[in-house]
């Protein structure tokens, strides 16, 4: 299996090279030359095996320059730190609605599923490509990716990691998780801006030849742990394939397939579901759930992507994004792989902040995706209603998915089973969740999580509770224009 840039259909690299570099030299994102299909033999294995075996079955189809033994060792090591042997349990919510709990890893967010295995991908890829430099991982985060990447790469030999987050755009618990991070090879900085500022700054650093030269002179090379890196995206495909098997085991009616509902901002998590569908998983509709920053909802409705709009800081901060980087990969697929078309869209986005796809691309997208959104009031109502009716406690992102799942059923009358991606523990957002279930939300974060535990009966993840006694290591905040100085250790 070879990989090409979304902006160049003539040059190919191995999966190891794609993972190691993170982003293509032309600024595009790496995509596989074709989407492998699940064979009948694969499906028979997946229906009977555990999550780790499913991961091995899927990953070896995409990462063909890794041996099966290498992949098996990486899978077993990566998921040993999860608090349940199921890794991503599927639980029935009500009727034909299910939640896929993706937050049982060490940082209580769905990013752990990919970011616990990515360090192994990076270090093995370095050996396969003969790289003898330290891999410097550069991350922009809207809340959860940063902590999950820090946890995954902390003290991993041959790596360093620098994480940027919007200083006033994450929850108190998310900020504590990052700023107290342990490890000799980690660095964290807030930025005076939003996630899009952080993401744009990271992309500029990747494109700056002078910075690359300075890093090379001290034996470092840049890579990414954001979902622009194929190594971040491919492990996420696994859990949608796994959900199919779990639905069957729980007796769901699957004669007409099932739908997947994904709260998303950067479009990576739902794109993974798209790839699972293309592999042969019987996913009917991909339901894209946005918060008040509804740029994706508007794109699927109109075919126009327009980031020239007000940016909102919401109670679901990991979705506070106006530039959805992974949408570029979908654009390439909708344009039948045309690098020229993608270059045109990305040039327009960079120069004007917007682009419009062709009528054919919009029709194709509408056959695959349904999109809707929820503002903070609707998100809060979703948390409260779900808890009151089912006893199930959702975080502020999963609640967006639950609300949009209802929108989809109301708009279409589709009664197929729906799998809602549950992306984070509610204990990462205790104030908002407590307020949504009718409790007071005043007090420090740890008093709030104690009250939330008493109200819900749901245990607090041990690593979140342990943050109470950790010292702040990284209190600094920089301006977007100073991010390169942070990476170079100059401030």
LUMNU-724897 format. One record per residue (C-alpha): residue number from 1; y negated, x, z negated. Coordinates in steps of 0.25 Angstrom, whole numbers. Each point is the difference from the previous one (the first is absolute). Layout:
N
- n|c2|c1|c3
- NUM|Y|X|Z
...
This chain:
491
- n|c2|c1|c3
- 1|0|0|0
- 2|-13|6|4
- 3|-14|-4|-4
- 4|-13|-1|8
- 5|-15|-3|-3
- 6|-5|-14|2
- 7|-11|7|8
- 8|9|9|8
- 9|13|-5|7
- 10|3|14|7
- 11|3|9|-12
- 12|11|-2|-10
- 13|4|7|-14
- 14|12|-1|-9
- 15|-1|-9|-12
- 16|-1|12|-9
- 17|-12|4|7
- 18|-6|-14|0
- 19|2|-1|-15
- 20|-5|14|-3
- 21|-13|-2|8
- 22|-3|-14|-4
- 23|-10|-3|11
- 24|1|4|14
- 25|-10|11|5
- 26|-7|-10|9
- 27|-3|-9|-12
- 28|11|-10|3
- 29|12|-5|-8
- 30|14|5|3
- 31|10|-11|5
- 32|14|1|4
- 33|3|0|15
- 34|9|-12|-2
- 35|4|-9|-11
- 36|15|1|-4
- 37|8|-12|-1
- 38|10|-4|-11
- 39|14|0|5
- 40|10|-10|-5
- 41|6|11|-8
- 42|-13|3|-6
- 43|-2|-14|-4
- 44|14|-1|-6
- 45|-3|12|-9
- 46|-14|-6|-4
- 47|6|-13|-4
- 48|10|6|-10
- 49|-7|13|-5
- 50|-11|3|-10
- 51|-15|4|3
- 52|3|15|1
- 53|11|-2|10
- 54|-9|-10|8
- 55|-11|11|-1
- 56|9|11|6
- 57|5|-10|11
- 58|-15|-3|5
- 59|-6|14|-2
- 60|11|8|8
- 61|-4|-9|12
- 62|-14|5|-1
- 63|1|14|-6
- 64|10|6|10
- 65|-3|15|-3
- 66|4|-2|-15
- 67|15|1|-3
- 68|6|-12|-6
- 69|3|8|-13
- 70|-15|4|-1
- 71|-4|-14|1
- 72|11|-5|-10
- 73|-5|11|-10
- 74|-15|-4|2
- 75|3|-15|-2
- 76|8|2|-12
- 77|-10|9|-6
- 78|-12|-9|3
- 79|5|-13|-5
- 80|6|6|-13
- 81|-13|-2|-7
- 82|-1|-16|2
- 83|2|-9|-12
- 84|11|-8|7
- 85|12|4|8
- 86|-4|-11|10
- 87|-12|8|3
- 88|-7|-12|7
- 89|5|-13|-7
- 90|-1|-13|8
- 91|-3|-12|-9
- 92|-1|-14|3
- 93|-14|-6|-3
- 94|2|-15|4
- 95|6|-8|11
- 96|2|10|12
- 97|-10|10|-5
- 98|5|13|-5
- 99|-8|13|-6
- 100|5|14|4
- 101|-4|8|-12
- 102|-5|14|6
- 103|-6|5|-13
- 104|12|5|-9
- 105|-4|15|3
- 106|-7|10|-9
- 107|-14|-5|3
- 108|3|-15|0
- 109|-4|-2|15
- 110|7|-2|13
- 111|-5|14|5
- 112|10|6|-9
- 113|11|-4|10
- 114|-5|9|10
- 115|-8|11|-8
- 116|12|3|-9
- 117|8|5|13
- 118|-12|5|8
- 119|-1|14|-8
- 120|15|2|4
- 121|-3|-3|14
- 122|-12|10|0
- 123|7|11|-7
- 124|12|-1|9
- 125|-8|-2|13
- 126|-8|13|-4
- 127|13|8|0
- 128|5|-6|13
- 129|-13|3|7
- 130|-1|14|-6
- 131|-13|-2|-7
- 132|-3|10|-11
- 133|-13|-6|-5
- 134|-3|-9|-11
- 135|-1|-14|4
- 136|-13|-6|-5
- 137|2|-15|-1
- 138|-13|-8|2
- 139|-1|-14|-4
- 140|-10|-12|0
- 141|4|-11|-9
- 142|-5|-14|-2
- 143|8|0|-14
- 144|15|2|1
- 145|3|10|11
- 146|-8|11|-8
- 147|8|-1|-13
- 148|13|-2|7
- 149|-3|13|9
- 150|-4|8|-12
- 151|13|-4|-8
- 152|8|3|12
- 153|-6|14|3
- 154|-3|4|-14
- 155|5|15|-2
- 156|8|-1|13
- 157|2|15|5
- 158|-8|3|12
- 159|-10|-12|0
- 160|-13|-3|-6
- 161|-7|-14|0
- 162|-14|-5|0
- 163|-3|-15|-2
- 164|-13|-7|2
- 165|-2|-14|-5
- 166|-12|-10|0
- 167|-6|3|-14
- 168|-4|-15|-2
- 169|10|-6|9
- 170|13|1|-8
- 171|5|-7|-13
- 172|-1|7|-13
- 173|15|2|-1
- 174|0|6|14
- 175|-11|10|-3
- 176|7|4|-13
- 177|13|2|7
- 178|-7|10|10
- 179|-10|7|-9
- 180|11|3|-11
- 181|10|6|10
- 182|7|12|-4
- 183|4|12|9
- 184|-5|13|3
- 185|-1|-3|15
- 186|-8|-13|0
- 187|-15|-3|1
- 188|-7|-14|-1
- 189|-14|-4|3
- 190|-7|-13|0
- 191|-10|-2|12
- 192|-13|-8|-1
- 193|4|-10|11
- 194|12|-9|4
- 195|14|3|6
- 196|-5|0|14
- 197|-10|11|-4
- 198|12|8|-6
- 199|9|-3|12
- 200|-11|4|10
- 201|-3|13|-8
- 202|15|4|0
- 203|1|-2|15
- 204|-12|9|2
- 205|6|11|-8
- 206|13|-1|8
- 207|-9|1|13
- 208|-8|12|-5
- 209|5|13|6
- 210|-9|8|-9
- 211|6|-6|-13
- 212|14|2|6
- 213|-3|15|2
- 214|-5|2|-14
- 215|13|-7|-5
- 216|8|9|9
- 217|-6|12|-5
- 218|5|-3|-14
- 219|13|-4|5
- 220|-1|-15|0
- 221|2|-11|11
- 222|-4|-15|-2
- 223|9|-12|1
- 224|-2|-14|-5
- 225|7|-10|-9
- 226|-7|-12|5
- 227|7|-10|8
- 228|-6|7|13
- 229|12|10|-3
- 230|13|-5|6
- 231|7|5|-12
- 232|-7|-10|-8
- 233|3|-11|9
- 234|14|1|3
- 235|6|-1|-14
- 236|-7|-14|-1
- 237|8|-5|12
- 238|12|1|-9
- 239|-4|-11|-10
- 240|-2|-11|11
- 241|14|3|5
- 242|5|0|-14
- 243|-6|-13|-3
- 244|8|-7|12
- 245|13|4|-7
- 246|-5|-4|-14
- 247|-4|-14|6
- 248|14|-2|5
- 249|6|4|-13
- 250|-9|-10|-7
- 251|5|-11|10
- 252|-13|-2|7
- 253|0|-8|13
- 254|-1|11|11
- 255|4|-7|13
- 256|-14|0|5
- 257|-4|13|-7
- 258|-10|2|-11
- 259|-15|3|-1
- 260|-7|12|-7
- 261|-13|-2|-7
- 262|-8|13|-3
- 263|-13|2|-7
- 264|-6|12|7
- 265|-13|7|3
- 266|3|13|8
- 267|11|-8|8
- 268|11|10|-4
- 269|9|-9|-8
- 270|1|-11|10
- 271|1|10|11
- 272|13|5|-7
- 273|5|-15|1
- 274|-4|0|15
- 275|9|12|2
- 276|11|-7|-8
- 277|-1|-12|9
- 278|1|9|13
- 279|12|7|-6
- 280|7|-14|0
- 281|-2|-5|-14
- 282|-2|-15|2
- 283|-14|-1|-4
- 284|-7|-12|6
- 285|-14|1|-3
- 286|-8|11|-6
- 287|-11|-6|-9
- 288|-12|9|-3
- 289|-7|-3|-13
- 290|-14|5|-2
- 291|-10|-2|-11
- 292|-15|-3|2
- 293|-1|13|9
- 294|6|-9|11
- 295|-1|10|12
- 296|15|-2|3
- 297|0|-15|-1
- 298|-12|0|10
- 299|7|10|9
- 300|12|-9|2
- 301|-8|-12|1
- 302|-10|5|11
- 303|6|13|6
- 304|-13|7|-5
- 305|0|11|-10
- 306|-13|1|-7
- 307|-3|9|-12
- 308|-15|-3|1
- 309|0|-10|-12
- 310|-3|0|-15
- 311|10|8|-8
- 312|5|-8|-13
- 313|5|6|-13
- 314|11|-9|-4
- 315|11|-2|-11
- 316|10|4|10
- 317|-6|14|2
- 318|11|7|8
- 319|-3|-10|11
- 320|-15|3|0
- 321|0|6|14
- 322|-7|-2|13
- 323|6|11|9
- 324|15|-3|0
- 325|5|13|6
- 326|15|-4|2
- 327|-5|-11|10
- 328|-1|11|10
- 329|15|1|1
- 330|1|-15|2
- 331|-11|1|11
- 332|9|10|7
- 333|12|-9|0
- 334|-8|-12|5
- 335|-6|8|11
- 336|14|4|5
- 337|-2|14|-6
- 338|-12|3|8
- 339|-7|12|-6
- 340|-12|-2|9
- 341|-2|-14|-6
- 342|1|4|-14
- 343|-10|12|2
- 344|-10|-11|6
- 345|2|-9|-12
- 346|-2|12|-10
- 347|-12|5|7
- 348|-7|-13|0
- 349|4|-1|-15
- 350|-6|13|-3
- 351|-13|-2|8
- 352|-3|-15|-2
- 353|9|-4|-12
- 354|8|-10|9
- 355|9|-2|11
- 356|7|-12|7
- 357|14|0|5
- 358|4|-7|13
- 359|5|-15|1
- 360|14|5|2
- 361|0|9|-12
- 362|-6|-11|-9
- 363|11|-10|5
- 364|11|10|-3
- 365|-6|2|-14
- 366|-1|-15|-3
- 367|15|-1|3
- 368|3|10|-10
- 369|-11|-2|-11
- 370|-6|-11|-8
- 371|-12|4|-8
- 372|-8|-6|-11
- 373|-8|4|-13
- 374|-4|-3|-14
- 375|-12|3|-8
- 376|-1|4|-14
- 377|0|-15|-5
- 378|12|-4|9
- 379|7|13|-5
- 380|-2|-4|-15
- 381|4|-14|3
- 382|13|5|7
- 383|3|9|-13
- 384|-2|-12|-9
- 385|8|-10|8
- 386|12|9|3
- 387|1|3|-15
- 388|-2|-14|-5
- 389|10|-5|10
- 390|11|11|0
- 391|-3|9|-11
- 392|-1|11|9
- 393|-12|10|-2
- 394|-6|6|13
- 395|-11|11|1
- 396|-13|-3|8
- 397|6|5|13
- 398|13|-7|0
- 399|-8|-13|-4
- 400|-7|1|14
- 401|14|1|6
- 402|4|-13|-7
- 403|-12|-7|4
- 404|1|4|14
- 405|14|-4|0
- 406|-4|-14|-3
- 407|-10|1|11
- 408|10|3|10
- 409|10|-11|-4
- 410|-12|-10|0
- 411|-4|4|14
- 412|13|1|6
- 413|10|-9|-7
- 414|10|12|0
- 415|10|-1|-10
- 416|8|13|2
- 417|1|9|-12
- 418|-12|8|-3
- 419|1|14|-6
- 420|-14|4|-7
- 421|-2|14|-2
- 422|-3|2|-15
- 423|-9|13|0
- 424|-3|3|-14
- 425|2|-3|-15
- 426|-10|-10|-6
- 427|-2|11|-11
- 428|-8|8|10
- 429|-11|-11|0
- 430|1|-6|-14
- 431|-14|-6|-1
- 432|1|-8|13
- 433|14|-5|-3
- 434|-3|-4|-14
- 435|-12|-8|5
- 436|8|-6|10
- 437|10|-6|-10
- 438|-11|-6|-8
- 439|-1|12|-11
- 440|-13|8|-4
- 441|-1|13|8
- 442|-9|8|-9
- 443|4|13|-7
- 444|5|13|4
- 445|12|1|10
- 446|10|3|-10
- 447|-3|-12|-9
- 448|0|-8|13
- 449|14|4|4
- 450|5|-3|-14
- 451|-5|-14|0
- 452|5|-2|14
- 453|14|5|-4
- 454|-1|-10|-12
- 455|-4|-11|9
- 456|10|2|11
- 457|12|6|-7
- 458|1|11|12
- 459|2|14|-5
- 460|-12|10|2
- 461|5|11|9
- 462|2|12|-9
- 463|-9|10|8
- 464|-11|-10|0
- 465|1|-1|-15
- 466|0|15|-1
- 467|-13|2|6
- 468|-7|-4|-13
- 469|2|14|-6
- 470|-3|8|13
- 471|-13|8|1
- 472|-9|-1|12
- 473|2|12|9
- 474|-8|-4|12
- 475|-13|-7|-3
- 476|-8|5|12
- 477|-7|-8|11
- 478|-5|5|13
- 479|-8|-5|12
- 480|8|-2|13
- 481|-7|11|6
- 482|5|9|-11
- 483|15|-3|2
- 484|3|13|8
- 485|-6|8|-12
- 486|10|-6|-9
- 487|11|3|9
- 488|-4|14|1
- 489|-2|1|-15
- 490|-15|3|1
- 491|-4|-11|-9
